[in-house]
Amino acid sequence: MTILTDDMKRVIKEQSLGFVATVCPDGSPNLSPKGTMAVWDDDSLIFADLASPNTMANILVNPVVEVNVVDPVRRKGYRFRGRASVHQAGPVFDRAVRYFEEHGVEGSRIHGVAVVRVERAVAVLSPAYARGMGEGEIVERFARRLEAIHGWQIERQPEAPGRGA
């Protein structure tokens, strides 16, 4: 059974930033952003260890992880729970380094990779959707917020058919 749907794959590809939760040996949580999050196959995610010694060490002791990938503009995404494996050499590592190099990551920066075998995936939605707000309104609020924070003027695109409220 394929766990990762086409929409999950799209969100991961578009965002590439996932937050990985692991458990430290003392039982405390470790949450770390991974800017190399990618779909590895229909049931697995992968990320590169560029500067992740704590995350990788935690996985070696306790492979249970949760990954959150969310589109901050649309305030939608997914939570993926599963077990991760660390690869620092060998065929999986070599294949992963080639993949990341093809996607703009310098291979010499990769210390290892973690492959997350997804066992469960659930949607994450902002409570604003439950209050009746449409995607177009949520995106507009986000744009207004960025304008207020940064003084930017964001050019609005015409709404695509089938999107929005």
Beta strands, then each sheet from edge to edge (+ up, - down):
strand 1: 18-23
strand 2: 29-34
strand 3: 38-41
strand 4: 44-49
strand 5: 64-71
strand 6: 76-87
strand 7: 112-125
sheet 1: 2+ 1- 5+ 6- 7+ 4- 3+
end
